[in-house]
Amino acid sequence: MELNGIARAALVAAHPDDETLGAGGLAQRLHANGTELTVVVATDGEAAFPLSGERERRRLAATRREELRKSLAAQGITGVEPVWLGLPDSGLHRCPGPLAEALGDLLDGSDLCLAPWPDDPHPDHRETGLAVFRAAPEIAQCWSYPIWMWHRHDPGDPAIPWHRAFSHELTDPEHAAKAAAIDAFASQTGPGPGGEDPILPAGVLAHFRGRREMFFREPPHRSAPRTRFDELYRDTADPWHVRSRWYERRKRALALAALPREHYGTAVEPACGNGAFTGELAARCDRVHAFDPVRAAVEAARRATANLPHVEIGTGALPGALVAEDADLVVHSEILYYLDDGDLAETFERTAGALRRGGHVLAVHWKPWAPEAPRDGADAHRRLLAHPAFEPLVGHDDEEFVLHVLKRR
């Protein structure tokens, strides 16, 4: 779990104590790192005991607010006053508008958004998670934390997205502070006002008292919008430092070395960016047809390859701009993880259609998960390798990127 560069984080809970149970240790770490932390609580949890009357519910709401303040103090999370939305406990499905409206302003500018897992068995958790991840900024990382999943789902349930799971290990001080924070919620760990069983009995708490917290990455479900890349190129002609950064130069060198043929006829390079790779490909090809959806990138690529008459740079985006042309090589570099499931599947089909039989696909992608990407590079490559039109030829699994060359069957 990479926490560097997170200046602002929003931790959203459906009820007071969700944030502590699911992400207390991580919240401590973020706060200690200097991250500006906003804690948002959708309801006061006043309906925890359904048989309670109105007066008891008001009293419980006030108690749970105070318990959360004590919990934050026990974890050393000082100077953070929770934002209370005051929406009805067990009734968030009846007020999606106010929830979404409040979150839109509160999440603005966040680098990281944390919320309950949208498939958690509790309906308030589901509503809160869905609302947060709809309202999250486009470039924010989004992670969810499960609560009741641990006790109401079988670990083998296919609905649990283990492929998107990652853990955060607590230090000894963080672990001790979280234990004290959990104990602060006496209204939930002890009997109810009418002698009801605790909401959080010892068996349930045993999991949350462990030394690890687990999160699911919650990626966007649509392809990254072109406007995001327009913004990047508006600030600089080389937003990824492709000519100066060692990662980029090393990756291109390994990618070119992995190509089985010394020379290719026609190569197609979608998402060519400013043309750094395009020029190097041109030395191995009779013709290179490259394109990018960002006008500033296209103009930069044309300048970079102006002395190469066999290079053609156009404006276009995947999947639509990839057309059949009997190519010998198609290069997908740092682009496939930005595509949603539908666009990725169509891109694979169009890649197969653009290649002559025996032609090659070169795919190379960064391993970390970009915030605006629906998937990481490893997932994109797994799907490409599983496509029946292609036969794997070369594989390289680097600590920073994954690379494959495949042959069109």
PAFI-703813 format. One record per atom (N, C-alpha, C, O, CB): x, y, z. Coordinates in steps of 0.1 Angstrom, whole numbers, plus 5000, padded with zeros to 4 digits. Glycine has a CB too. Layout:
! PAFI-703813
XYZ
...
! end
This chain:
! PAFI-703813
500849885000
500050005000
500950125000
501750145009
499050005012
500750214990
501650334988
500850454994
499850484989
502050354974
501450515004
500750635010
501450765007
501050865011
500750615025
502650755000
503350874997
502450964987
501850904978
504750844991
502551094989
501851184980
500451204983
499751274975
501951134966
499951144994
498551164998
498451285007
498751275019
497851045005
498151405001
498051525009
496751535017
496651585028
498251645000
495651495010
494351505016
493551375015
493551315004
493451625010
492951325026
492251205026
490851225032
490751295042
493051085033
489851155027
488551155033
488151015037
488250925030
487451215023
487851005050
487450875056
485950885059
485650955068
488350835069
485150815052
483750825053
483150695060
483550585056
483050845040
482250715069
481650595076
480050615075
479550725074
482050595091
479450505076
477950505076
477450535090
476450605092
477350375071
478250475100
477850495114
479150525122
480250475118
477150365120
479050585134
480150605142
480650465147
479950395153
479850695154
481950435144
482750315147
483150245135
484150175135
481950225157
482350255124
482850195111
484250235108
485050145104
481850225100
484450365108
485850415104
486950355113
488050335108
485850565105
486650335126
487650285135
487850135133
489050095132
487250315149
486750065132
486849915130
487649885117
488549805116
485449855130
487249955106
487749915093
489049985089
489849925081
486749945083
489250105094
490450185089
491150265100
491850355096
490050275078
490950225113
491550305123
493150315122
493650425124
491250255136
493750205120
495150195119
495650285107
496650355108
495650055117
495050265095
495450345084
495250495086
496050575082
494650305071
494150535093
493850675096
494950725105
495450845103
492550685103
495450645115
496550695123
497750715115
498450815117
496850585134
498050625105
499250645097
499250765088
500150845087
499450515089
498050785083
497850905074
498051035082
498751125078
496450905067
497451035094
497551155102
498951185106
499451295106
496651145115
499651075110
501151085114
501951135103
502951195105
501650955120
501551095090
502351135079
502051285074
502751335065
502051045067
501151345081
500851485078
499751505068
499451615064
502051555073
499051395065
497851405056
496751485063
496451455074
497451265052
496151575055
494951635060
493751545059
493351505049
494651775052
493251505071
492251395072
490851455075
490751535085
492651295082
489951425067
488551455069
487751335073
487751235065
487851535057
487051335084
486251215088
484751255087
484351355093
486551175103
484051185079
482651215076
481851095081
482150975078
482451245061
480751125088
479851015093
478451045088
477851145091
479851005109
477850955080
476550975074
475450975084
474551065083
476350865064
475450885094
474350875103
474950875117
476150855119
473450755101
474050895127
474550895141
474450755147
474850735159
473750995150
473950655139
473850525145
472750505155
472850425164
475150475150
471750595155
470750605166
469850485165
469150455175
469950725165
469750405154
468850295153
469550165156
469050055151
468150295140
470650165163
471350035165
470549935172
470649815170
472650065173
469649985181
468749895189
467349925184
466750015189
468949915204
466749845175
465449875169
464249895178
463349965175
465149775159
464349835190
463149845199
463249975208
462250005215
463149725209
464250055206
464350175214
463350285209
463050285198
465750235213
462850365219
461950475216
462750595211
463950595210
461150505228
461950695207
462550815202
463550885211
464650925207
461550915198
463250885224
464150955234
465350875235
466450935236
463450965248
465250745236
466550665237
467350675224
468650665225
466150515239
466750685213
467550705201
468250835201
469450845196
466550695188
467650945205
468351075206
469551065216
470651115213
467451185210
469350995227
470350975236
471550895230
472750925233
469850915249
471250785223
472250705217
473050785207
474250765205
471650575211
472350865199
473050945189
474051035195
475151045190
471951035181
473651105206
474651195213
475851115218
476951155218
473951275224
475450995224
476550905230
477550865219
478750865221
475950785236
477050825208
477950775197
478750885191
479950855187
477050705186
478251005191
479151115186
480251135196
481451155192
478251245185
479951125209
481051145219
482051035219
483251055220
480451165233
481550915216
482350795216
483350805204
484550775206
481550665214
482950865193
483850875182
484950975185
486050955181
483050915169
484551085191
485551185195
486651125204
487851145203
484951305202
486151045214
487150975223
487950875215
489150855218
486350905234
487350805205
488050715197
489250775190
490350725189
487150635188
488950895183
489950965176
491051005185
492251005182
489351085169
490751055197
491751105206
492650985211
493851005212
491051165219
491950865213
492750755217
493750715207
494850655210
491850635220
493450745194
494350705183
495350825180
496150805170
493550675171
495350925187
496251035185
495851115173
496651195167
497550985183
494651105168
494151185156
493551315161
492351325163
493151095147
494451405164
494051535170
493751635159
494151635148
495151585179
492851735163
492551845154
491551805143
491451875133
493751895148
490951685144
490051635134
488651625140
488451535148
490551505128
487751725137
486451715142
485551645131
485451695120
485851855145
484851535135
484051465125
483051555119
482451645125
483451345131
482751535106
481651605099
480451515100
480451405095
481951635084
479351565107
478251475109
477151515099
476651625099
477651495124
476751425091
475651455081
474251435088
473351495083
475751365069
474151355098
472851345105
471751285098
470551315100
472451485110
472051205088
471051135080
470451015088
471150965097
471551095066
469350965084
468650865092
469350725092
469650675081
467250845088
469650675104
470250545105
469350435099
468150445102
470650515120
469850345091
469050245085
468050295074
467150235070
468250165095
468350425070
467450485061
468150565050
467550645043
466450575068
469450535048
470150605038
469650585023
469750665015
471650565038
468950465021
468450445008
467250535005
466850544993
467950295007
466750605015
465550695013
466050835010
465250925007
464650695024
467350865011
467851005010
469151005002
470151065007
468051065024
469150944990
470350954982
470851094978
471951114976
470250864970
469851174976
470151314971
470951394982
472051444978
468851384968
470451404994
471251475004
472651415007
473551485009
470451485017
472751285006
473951215009
474951254997
476051295000
473851065009
474551244985
475351274974
475751424974
476951454971
474751234961
474851504977
475151654977
476151684987
477051764984
473851734979
476051634999
477051665010
478351605006
479351675008
476551605023
478451485001
479751424997
480451494986
481751504986
479551284994
479751554977
480351624965
481251734970
482351744965
479351674956
480851814980
481651914985
482751864994
483951914994
480852024992
482451775002
483451725013
484551645006
485651655012
482751635023
484351584995
485451494989
486251574979
487351534975
484851384982
485851694976
486551774966
487951794970
488251844981
485851914964
488951774961
490351794964
491051674971
492251684974
490451914972
490351564974
490951454981
491751374972
491451354960
489851364987
492951324977
493751234970
493351094972
493651004964
495251254973
492751064983
492350934987
490950934994
490651025002
493350864997
490050854989
488750844995
488550705001
488650604993
487550874985
488150685013
487950565020
486450555024
485950655030
488850545032
485850445022
484450425025
484050285027
484850195023
483550495015
482950245033
482550105034
482450035021
482150095011
481250095042
482749905021
482649825009
481249835003
480349805011
483149685012
481049874991
479749884985
478849764985
477649764983
479849944972
479549644987
478749514987
478649465001
478249345003
479349414978
478949545011
478849495025
477349465028
476449525023
479349605035
477149365037
475749325039
474849425045
473649425043
475749205048
475449525052
474549635058
474149735048
474949785041
475249705070
472849755046
472349845035
472949985036
473250055026
470849855035
473150045049
473750175050
475150175045
475650275039
473650215065
475850065047
477250055043
477250065027
478050125021
477949935048
476349985021
476249985007
475950125001
476650164992
475249885002
474950185007
474550325002
475750425003
475950504994
473350375009
476450415015
477550515017
478650485008
479150575002
477950495032
479050355006
480150324997
479850364983
480650434976
480450184998
478650334978
478350374964
478350524962
478750574952
476950314961
477750594972
477750744971
479050804971
479350894963
476850794982
479950754979
481350804980
482050784967
482750874962
482150744992
482050664962
482850634950
482250704937
482950714927
482950484948
480950734938
480350814927
480850964928
481051024917
478850804927
480951014940
481251154942
482751184942
483151294942
480651194955
483651074943
485051094945
485651174933
485251154922
485750964947
486651254936
487351324924
487951224915
488251114918
488451414930
488051264902
488451174891
489851124894
490151004890
488451254878
490751204900
492151154902
492351104916
493551084920
493051264899
491351084924
491551034937
491650874937
490950814930
490351074947
492450824946
492450674948
491250644957
490950724966
493750624955
490550534954
489350504961
489550354967
489750264959
488150504952
489450344980
489550214987
488350194996
487850295002
490950214995
487850074996
486750045005
487249945016
488149875015
485649974998
486549955028
486849865039
485649785042
484549845045
487349945051
485649655043
484549565047
484349565062
485349575069
484649425041
483149555066
482849545080
482049415083
482649315088
481949665085
480849405079
480049285082
480349165072
479949055074
478549315081
481049195062
481449085052
482248975060
481948855057
482449145042
483049015070
483848915077
482948815084
483448695086
484748985086
481748845088
480948765096
479748705089
479048625095
480548845109
479448765078
478148715071
478448655057
477548615050
477248835070
479748655053
480048595040
481048485042
481948495051
480648705030
480948385034
481948275034
483148335026
482948395016
481448145027
484348305031
485548355024
485648315009
486248385001
486848315031
485048205006
485048164992
483948214983
483848184972
484948014992
483148304989
482048374981
482648444969
483548524971
481248464990
482248404957
482748474945
482448624944
483048694936
482248404933
481548674953
481248814952
482348894959
482349014957
479848834960
483148834966
484248904973
485448924963
485948834958
484748834986
485749054961
486849084950
488249064956
488949164957
486649224945
488648944959
489948924965
491048974956
492149014960
490148774968
490848974943
491849024933
492149174934
493149214930
491448994919
491249244941
491449384943
491849414958
491849534962
490249464939
492049314966
492349334980
493849354983
494649304976
491849204988
494049434993
495449454998
495349485013
494349535018
496149564990
496349465020
496349475035
497249585040
498249625033
496649345042
496949635051
497749735058
498149685072
497249655080
497049875059
499449665075
499849615087
500049725098
500749825095
501049525086
499549705109
499649805120
500949785128
501449675130
498449805129
501549895132
502749885141
502149855155
500949865157
503550025141
503049825164
502649795178
501949915184
500849895190
503949765186
502450045183
501650155188
500350175182
499350205188
502450285187
500250155168
498950175161
498050065166
496850095168
499150165146
498449945168
497649835172
497049865186
495849845188
498349705172
497849905195
497449935209
496450055209
495450045216
498649965218
496750155201
495850275200
494450235194
493450285198
496450385192
494450145184
493250105178
492450025188
491150035189
493450025165
493049935196
492349865206
491649955216
490449935220
493249765214
492350065220
491750155229
490650235223
489650265229
492850255235
490750255210
489750335203
488450245201
487350295203
490250365189
488650115199
487450025198
486750025212
485450025212
487849885194
487450025222
486850015236
486150145239
485250145248
487949995246
486450255232
485650375234
484250365230
483350445235
486350495227
483850275222
482450255217
481750165227
481250055222
482450205203
481550205239
480950125249
479450095246
478949985250
481050185263
478850185239
477350165236
477250045226
476149985225
476750295230
478250015219
478149905209
478849775213
478449665209
478849945196
479749785223
480449665227
479749605240
480149495244
481949695230
478849685246
478149635258
476649615255
476249635244
478349735269
475949565265
474449545263
473749675259
474149785262
473849485275
472649655252
471849765248
470949825259
471049765270
470849735237
470249935257
469549995268
468449905274
468049925285
468950125263
467949815266
466949725271
467449585274
466749485275
465849705261
468849575276
469449445278
469749365266
470049245267
468649365288
469649425254
469849355242
471349315241
472249375248
469549445230
471549215233
472949165230
473749285224
473249365217
472949045222
475049285227
475949385221
475849385206
475749275200
477349375226
475949495199
476049505185
477349445180
477449375170
475949645180
478449465188
479749415185
480249325196
480949365205
480749535183
479749195196
480249105206
481649065204
482349105194
479348975205
482248995214
483648965214
484048885201
485148915196
484048885226
483148795196
483548725184
483648805172
484548785164
482448615182
482848915171
482949005160
484249095161
484949115152
481749095159
484449145174
485549235176
486949165174
487949225172
485449285190
486949035176
488248955175
488948985162
490149005161
488048805176
488148995151
488749025138
489349165138
490449185133
487749015127
488549265143
489049405142
490149435151
490749545150
487849495144
490349355161
491449375170
492749315165
493749315172
491149305184
492749255153
493949205147
494949305143
494749425144
493549125135
496049265137
497149355134
497149405119
497949475115
498449285137
496149355112
496049395098
494649445094
493649395099
496449285089
494649545086
493349595080
493349565065
494449575059
493149755083
492249535060
492149495046
491249595038
490249635043
491749355044
491649625026
490949715018
490749665004
491549575000
491649855017
489749704997
489549674983
489749794975
489249904978
488149614981
490549784964
490649894955
489249914948
488649814943
491749874945
488750034947
487450064940
487750144928
487650274929
486450124950
488050084917
488450164905
487150214898
486050174900
489150074895
487350314889
486250364881
485850254872
486550164868
486650494873
484550264868
484050164859
483950204844
483450134836
482650124864
484450324842
484450374828
485950404824
486750434833
483550504826
486150404811
487450434806
487850574811
486950664812
487550424791
489150604813
489650734817
489250834807
489450814795
491150734820
488650944810
488251044800
489351114794
490451134800
487251144807
489251154781
490251224774
490651364781
491751404781
489851254760
489651424788
489851554794
490951544805
491651634807
488551604801
491051424811
492151404821
493551424815
494451484821
492051264828
493751364803
494951374796
495151514790
496351564788
495051264785
494151574786
494151714781
494751804792
495651884789
492851764776
494351784804
494851864815
496351834818
497051934820
494051824828
496751714817
498151684819
499051754809
500051804812
498351534818
498651744796
499451814786
499351964785
500152034779
499051754772
498352014792
498152154793
499252214802
499652334800
496752194799
499752144811
500752184821
502152164815
503052244818
500552124834
502352064808
503752034803
503651944790
502751864788
504551964814
504651954782
504751874769
505151734772
505051644763
505651944759
505651704784
506151574788
505651534802
506451534811
507751564787
504351514804
503851494817
504351364824
504351364837
502351474816
504851264817
505351144823
506951144823
507551044827
504851024816
507551254818
508951264818
509551144810
510551084814
509551264832
508951114799
509350994791
510750994785
511350894783
508350964780
511351114784
512651124778
513751134789
514951104786
512751244769
513351174801
514351194811
514351084822
515351064829
514251334817
513151034824
513050934836
513650804832
513350744821
511550924839
514450744841
515150614838
514150504836
514350414828
516050584850
513050504844
512050404842
511550394828
511450294822
510850424852
511250514822
510750514809
511750474798
511450394789
510250664805
512950524800
514050484790
514350334791
514550274781
515250574793
514450284803
514750144805
513650054800
513849954793
514950114820
512450094802
511250014797
511250014782
510949904776
509950084802
511450124776
511450124761
512650034755
512449964745
511650264755
513750044762
514849964757
514549814758
514849734749
516149994765
513949774770
513649634771
512549584762
512549474757
513249604786
511549674760
510449644751
510949624736
510549524730
509449764751
511849714732
512449694718
513249564717
513249494707
513249814714
514049534728
514849414728
514049294728
514449184723
515749414740
512749294733
511949184734
511249144721
510749034719
510849204744
511249234711
510649204698
511449104691
512649114689
510549334690
510848994687
511548874681
512148904668
513148844664
510648764680
511549004660
512049024647
512949154647
512649244654
510849044637
513949144639
514849264637
514149384631
514349494634
516149224630
513249344621
512649454613
511149414611
510849294609
513349474600
510249514610
508849504608
508449584596
509049694593
508049534620
507349544589
506849624579
506049744584
506649854586
505949544570
504849724587
503949834593
503749814608
503349704612
502649844585
503949914616
503649914630
502550014633
502550124627
504949934638
501649984642
500650074647
500850094662
500950004670
499250014644
500850224665
501050254679
499950344684
500050474683
502450324681
498950294691
497850374697
498450444709
499450394715
496650284701
497850564713
498250634725
499750664725
500450624734
497850554737
500250724714
501650744712
502250854721
503450864721
501950774698
501350934727
501951044735
502751144727
502351174716
502750984747
503851184733
504651284726
505651224716
506551304711
505351374736
505551104713
506351044703
507650984707
508550954698
506551134692
507950974720
509250924724
509550784719
510650754714
509350934739
508550694721
508650554716
508550544701
509150464695
507650474724
507650634696
507450624681
508750634673
508950564664
506450744677
509550734677
510850754670
511750634671
512450594661
511550874675
511750564682
512550444684
512050324676
512750244670
512750414699
510650314676
510050214668
510350234653
510550134645
508550214670
510450354649
510650384634
511950324629
512050294617
510650534632
512950314638
514250254633
514150104630
515050054624
515250284644
513050044635
512849904633
511749874623
511349754621
512549834646
511149974616
509949954608
510050024595
510650134594
508649994616
509349974585
509250044572
508250164573
508350264567
508849954561
507150144581
506150244583
505550234597
505350124602
505050224572
505350354603
504750354616
503550444615
503550564611
505750404627
502350394619
501150474620
500850484635
500450384641
499950404612
500950604640
500750624655
499550734656
499350814647
502050674662
498950724667
497850824670
497650834685
498050754693
496550774664
497050954689
496750984702
495451074703
495251144694
497951054709
494651064713
493451144714
493751284718
492851374716
492551084723
494951314723
495151454728
495951534718
496951494713
496051444741
495351644714
495851724703
497251774706
498151774697
494951844700
497551814719
498851864722
499951754721
501051784717
498851914737
499551634724
500451514723
500751484708
501851464705
499851394730
499651494700
499851474686
500851574680
501751534672
498551474678
500651694683
501551804678
502951784683
503951794675
501051944682
503151744695
504551714700
505151594693
506351594690
504451684715
504351484691
504851364684
505251404669
506251354664
503751254684
504451484663
504751524649
506051604649
506851584640
503651604643
506251694659
507551764659
508751664661
509751684655
507551874670
508551574670
509551474674
509951384662
511051334662
509151394686
509051364653
509251264642
509251334628
509151274618
508251154642
509451464628
509351544616
510351504606
510151514594
509551694619
511551444610
512551404601
512451264596
513351204590
513951424607
511251194600
511051054596
509851044587
508651044592
510850974609
510051054574
508951054565
508050924565
506950934560
509451074551
508550824570
507750694570
506950684583
506250584586
508650574569
506850794591
506050794603
504850884601
504951004597
506850844616
503650834604
502450914603
501750924616
501450824623
501450844592
501551044621
500951074634
499551124632
499351234625
501751164642
498551064637
497151114636
496451134650
497051104660
496351014628
495251184649
494451204661
493451094662
492651074653
493751344661
493351024673
492350914675
492550844688
493550854695
492550814664
491450774692
491450714705
491050564704
490350534694
490550784715
491450484713
491050344714
489650344719
489250424728
491950264722
488850244715
489150144705
488850184690
489350114681
488350024708
488150294688
487650314675
488650344664
488450314653
486750434675
489750414668
490750454658
491650334654
492450354644
491650554664
491550224660
492350104656
491550024645
490549964648
492650014668
492050034633
491349974622
492149874615
493349864616
490850084611
491549784607
492249674600
493149734589
492749824581
491249584593
494449694589
495349744579
496549644577
497549694572
495949884583
496449524580
497449424577
498749464583
499849454577
497649404562
498749504596
499949544603
500749424607
500249314608
499649634615
502049454608
502949344613
503149354628
503649254635
504349354606
502849474634
503149494648
502149604653
501949704647
504549544651
501549574665
500749664672
501349684686
501549584693
499149624673
501549804690
502149834703
501149904712
500650004709
503349934701
500949834723
500049894734
500949924746
501349834754
498949794738
501350054748
502250094758
501550184768
501150294763
503550154753
501350154780
500750234791
499350294786
499150414788
501750354793
498550204781
497250254777
496150154781
495050204784
497250274762
496350024781
495249934782
494549944796
493349914797
495749794780
495349974806
494749984820
493750104821
492950104830
495749994830
493850194812
492850314812
491550274806
490650354806
493450424805
491350154801
490150114794
489250034802
489649954810
490450044781
487950064801
486949984809
486749844802
487349824791
485550054810
485949764808
485849624803
485449624788
485949544780
484849544811
484449704785
483949704771
484949754761
485149694751
482649784770
485549864764
486549924755
487749834754
488349824743
486950064760
488149764765
489349674765
489049554756
489849514747
489649624779
487849494757
487449384749
487449424734
487849344725
486149324753
486849534731
486849584717
488249614712
488449584700
485949704716
489049664720
490449694716
491149564712
491949564703
491249764727
490949454720
491549334717
491049274703
491849224695
491349224728
489749294701
489249244688
489749324677
490149274666
487649254689
489849454679
490349544668
491849514666
492349534655
490149684671
492649484677
494049454675
494249334667
495049324658
494649434689
493349224669
493449104661
493149134646
493749084637
492549004667
492149224644
491749264631
492749344624
492849344611
490449334631
493549424631
494549514625
495749434621
496549484613
494949624634
496049314626
497249244624
497049134613
496049074612
497749174637
498049114605
498149004596
498448874605
499048894615
499149024585
498048764600
498448634607
499948624609
500748644600
497848514600
500348594621
501748584624
502348724629
503448724633
502548544612
501448824628
501948954633
502048954648
501548864655
500949064628
502749054654
503049064668
502249174675
502049284669
504449074670
501949154688
501449254697
502549274708
502949174714
500049214703
502949394710
503849434721
503049504731
502449614728
505149514716
502949454743
502249524754
503149544765
503849444770
500949444758
503249664771
504049694782
503349804791
503049904786
505549744777
503249764804
502449854812
503049864827
503549764832
501049804813
502949974832
503350004846
502449914856
501349894853
503150154850
503149864866
502349774875
501449854885
500349804887
503349694883
501849964891
500950034901
499650074894
499550084882
501650154907
498650094902
497350124897
497050274897
497050344908
496250054906
496950334885
496650474884
495250504889
494350424886
496850524869
495050614896
493750644902
492650644892
491550604895
493750774909
492850704880
491750714870
491650594862
490750594852
492050834862
492350484864
492350364856
491350254862
491350234874
493750304855
490550194853
489650084858
490449964863
489749874868
488750054847
491749944860
492449824863
493949864864
494349974861
492149714852
494749764868
496149784868
496749714856
496049644848
496849724881
498049724853
498649664842
498649514842
498449454831
500149714841
498749454854
498749304854
497449254850
497349154843
499049264869
496349314854
495049274849
494849284834
494249194828
493849344857
495249394829
495149414814
495949304807
495449254797
495649554810
497049264812
497849164805
497249024807
497348944798
499349164810
496749004819
496048874820
494948854810
494748744804
495448854835
494148954808
493048944798
493548934784
492948864776
492149074799
494649004781
495248994768
495748854765
495548794754
496349094766
496448794775
497048664773
495948554772
496148454766
497848624786
494748584777
493648484777
492848494764
492048414761
492648514788
493148594755
492448614743
492748504733
493948474731
492648754737
491848434727
492148324718
492848354705
493348274698
490848254715
492848484702
493448524689
494948534690
495648544680
492948654684
495548524702
496948554704
497648444711
497048374720
497148684712
498848424707
499748314713
500948384719
501648464713
500248214702
501148364732
502348434739
503648384733
503848264731
502248404754
504548484731
505948454727
506948494737
507848414740
506148524714
506848614743
507848664752
507048724764
506048784763
508748774745
507648694776
507048754788
508148804797
509248734799
506248644796
507948914803
508948974813
508149044824
507349134822
509849084806
508348984836
507649044848
508649114856
509449054864
506948924856
508649244855
509549334862
508949384875
507749374877
509949454853
509849434884
509249494896
508449614894
507549654902
510349524906
508649684882
507949804879
506949794868
505949864868
508949914876
507149704859
506249694848
506149544843
506949464847
506649774836
505149514835
504949384829
504949404814
504449494809
503549324834
505549304807
505849314793
505549184786
505949074791
507249354790
504749184775
504549064767
504549094752
504149194748
503148994771
505048994745
504948994730
504048874727
504348754731
506348994723
503048894719
502148784715
502048774699
502248874693
500748794721
501748664694
501648644680
500148624676
499448554683
502448524675
499748684665
498448664660
498348524654
499048494645
498048774649
497348444659
497248314654
496748304640
496548204634
496248234663
! end
